[in-house]
Amino acid sequence: MAEPFRLVLDPAATEISFTLDATLHTVRGSFALATGEIAFDPDTGAASGEIRIDARSGDTGIDRRDRVMHEEVLDSARHPLLVLRPERVEVSRREADALAGTLFARFEVRGESHPIAIPFTGTRQDERARITAQFDVPWVAWGLPDPSNVLLSVEKMLAVAVSASGTLAAE
């Protein structure tokens, strides 16, 4: 029987990237982690905590596109954070220093909370842990404004990849 754990993510050791297919090109960008902490029990599946992503940090490398993302899509001036609130974890594989499964959470964007399931893998070495995850965000279905127009068509799913590192301790 494992103990419950607490993972405190290190913003400097966390990468959050995204890709979005659009007419004739693929948009690639990133966001910065503000803070993040997850408490979880691999035996019971209980999970809690909060992961806060700085919405204002979103960057694709093109000023005009970033302005549309911040002003029209994310409204990051009024909603500066994207917040993930873990609810439970479903473990599919467990080894001495590795864990894989799905994190079920609520993802808050523009003040609205949406359910999301995030497949993940995690490894630990002593008190350090690394988590990787790839998942899709149905941003248009969640009610975010679609900047598509006659000349530009943007995919309705945002592909997100996360590589996060932090300190892991028994609760």
Backbone torsions as a table, in degrees:
resi	resn	phi	psi	omega
1	MET	NA	127.2	-178.9
2	ALA	-88.1	157.3	175.6
3	GLU	-85.7	159.1	169.9
4	PRO	-65.6	150.8	-177.8
5	PHE	-123.1	159.4	174.4
6	ARG	-129.2	123.1	179.0
7	LEU	-113.4	120.2	176.7
8	VAL	-106.5	115.3	-176.4
9	LEU	-78.2	145.4	178.7
10	ASP	-98.8	111.4	-179.0
11	PRO	-55.8	-35.8	-178.9
12	ALA	-70.9	-19.5	-178.6
13	ALA	-111.3	23.6	-178.4
14	THR	-123.7	131.8	176.1
15	GLU	-119.3	128.8	176.8
16	ILE	-123.6	110.1	-178.7
17	SER	-119.4	160.0	178.5
18	PHE	-143.2	156.1	172.4
19	THR	-133.5	146.5	-179.3
20	LEU	-144.6	117.8	178.3
21	ASP	-73.7	140.1	178.9
22	ALA	-143.5	171.2	-180.0
23	THR	-51.7	121.4	174.6
24	LEU	63.9	5.2	178.0
25	HIS	-162.0	169.6	174.9
26	THR	-117.6	128.1	177.4
27	VAL	-84.5	130.8	176.2
28	ARG	-122.8	138.9	-179.5
29	GLY	-159.4	-174.4	-178.0
30	SER	-150.0	161.5	173.6
31	PHE	-131.0	158.2	177.6
32	ALA	-104.8	141.4	174.0
33	LEU	-76.1	130.4	174.4
34	ALA	-85.0	-59.3	176.7
35	THR	-151.5	159.7	177.2
36	GLY	-163.0	133.7	177.7
37	GLU	-149.1	132.0	178.2
38	ILE	-129.2	130.8	170.4
39	ALA	-108.2	133.4	-178.6
40	PHE	-151.3	152.0	177.3
41	ASP	-121.4	107.1	-177.4
42	PRO	-63.7	-20.8	179.3
43	ASP	-78.9	-43.9	-176.4
44	THR	-95.7	-20.1	-176.7
45	GLY	86.9	-2.6	179.5
46	ALA	-63.8	138.3	177.8
47	ALA	-148.0	148.4	177.5
48	SER	-155.8	178.7	178.4
49	GLY	123.6	-164.4	-178.5
50	GLU	-158.4	132.5	175.2
51	ILE	-118.0	121.2	-175.6
52	ARG	-113.2	121.8	-179.1
53	ILE	-108.5	134.0	-179.4
54	ASP	-76.0	102.4	-179.1
55	ALA	-61.7	-31.4	-178.7
56	ARG	-70.5	-15.2	-179.1
57	SER	-83.6	-8.0	-178.5
58	GLY	-52.1	128.0	-174.2
59	ASP	-144.8	126.8	175.6
60	THR	-112.1	-4.1	179.7
61	GLY	89.7	-2.2	178.0
62	ILE	-125.3	113.6	-173.3
63	ASP	-53.8	-47.6	-177.2
64	ARG	-62.1	-44.5	179.3
65	ARG	-64.9	-40.6	178.5
66	ASP	-64.5	-37.0	178.1
67	ARG	-62.4	-43.2	176.9
68	VAL	-62.3	-44.7	179.9
69	MET	-58.5	-46.4	-175.5
70	HIS	-76.8	-43.5	-174.9
71	GLU	-81.6	-41.7	-173.7
72	GLU	-97.5	-45.3	-173.3
73	VAL	-84.3	-57.8	-175.6
74	LEU	-88.0	-22.9	-173.6
75	ASP	48.7	51.3	-172.2
76	SER	-68.5	-16.8	175.1
77	ALA	-67.7	-39.3	179.0
78	ARG	-89.7	-23.8	-178.8
79	HIS	-128.8	77.1	-172.4
80	PRO	-72.4	-8.6	-178.4
81	LEU	-125.9	143.5	165.9
82	LEU	-104.0	126.7	-171.8
83	VAL	-124.0	127.7	175.8
84	LEU	-106.9	125.5	179.8
85	ARG	-117.8	102.0	-179.9
86	PRO	-60.6	141.5	178.0
87	GLU	-118.2	-40.1	177.8
88	ARG	-161.0	160.2	178.5
89	VAL	-125.7	138.0	177.0
90	GLU	-114.7	113.3	-175.9
91	VAL	-87.1	128.0	177.5
92	SER	-106.4	-22.6	178.9
93	ARG	-149.4	133.6	179.7
94	ARG	-137.4	129.8	174.9
95	GLU	-130.7	177.8	-176.6
96	ALA	-54.8	-44.8	-177.5
97	ASP	-126.2	29.3	179.3
98	ALA	-148.9	150.8	-178.4
99	LEU	-149.1	140.4	175.1
100	ALA	-139.1	151.9	179.3
101	GLY	169.6	-152.4	-179.8
102	THR	-130.7	131.5	174.6
103	LEU	-97.1	123.4	175.6
104	PHE	-100.2	128.9	-172.4
105	ALA	-149.8	177.0	170.0
106	ARG	-111.6	133.8	-178.3
107	PHE	-116.5	116.8	-177.3
108	GLU	-96.6	121.5	178.7
109	VAL	-132.4	127.5	-178.9
110	ARG	54.6	36.0	176.6
111	GLY	80.6	-1.4	178.7
112	GLU	-107.7	137.1	-177.7
113	SER	-100.9	134.3	-177.0
114	HIS	-131.2	142.9	177.0
115	PRO	-73.7	145.0	178.0
116	ILE	-150.0	146.1	175.9
117	ALA	-117.0	124.9	-174.3
118	ILE	-121.3	109.1	174.2
119	PRO	-68.3	140.4	-177.4
120	PHE	-143.8	161.2	167.2
121	THR	-131.2	147.0	-179.5
122	GLY	-141.3	144.9	174.9
123	THR	-133.2	155.9	176.7
124	ARG	-136.2	150.6	173.6
125	GLN	-137.7	110.6	-174.6
126	ASP	57.6	-120.0	-177.3
127	GLU	-97.0	5.2	179.8
128	ARG	-103.8	144.4	177.9
129	ALA	-134.7	148.8	175.6
130	ARG	-126.6	129.9	179.3
131	ILE	-117.3	135.3	172.1
132	THR	-125.4	145.0	-179.4
133	ALA	-152.1	146.4	172.3
134	GLN	-135.1	131.2	-177.6
135	PHE	-157.0	164.5	178.8
136	ASP	-107.1	143.0	176.1
137	VAL	-113.9	117.9	179.7
138	PRO	-81.2	66.5	-168.9
139	TRP	-57.6	-38.5	179.8
140	VAL	-71.1	-42.3	177.4
141	ALA	-62.0	-26.9	177.9
142	TRP	-80.8	0.9	174.6
143	GLY	93.0	9.1	176.6
144	LEU	-76.3	144.6	-178.5
145	PRO	-61.9	136.4	179.6
146	ASP	-96.4	117.1	-178.1
147	PRO	-79.4	6.3	179.0
148	SER	-59.6	147.1	175.9
149	ASN	-147.0	-166.2	-177.2
150	VAL	-58.9	-36.5	-176.6
151	LEU	-95.4	-22.0	-174.9
152	LEU	-123.8	125.3	174.7
153	SER	-117.8	125.8	-176.9
154	VAL	-113.3	135.0	177.5
155	GLU	-56.7	152.5	-176.3
156	LYS	-92.8	-3.3	177.7
157	MET	-120.7	133.3	177.5
158	LEU	-101.6	122.3	178.3
159	ALA	-87.7	126.4	-177.2
160	VAL	-118.5	138.5	174.7
161	ALA	-126.8	134.3	-178.7
162	VAL	-127.6	134.3	170.3
163	SER	-130.0	111.0	-173.5
164	ALA	-126.8	144.2	178.5
165	SER	-128.8	149.8	179.4
166	GLY	-169.1	-170.0	-179.2
167	THR	-99.2	128.9	-178.7
168	LEU	-112.5	131.7	178.4
169	ALA	-140.3	151.0	174.1
170	ALA	-70.5	142.3	-179.6
171	GLU	-70.8	NA	NA
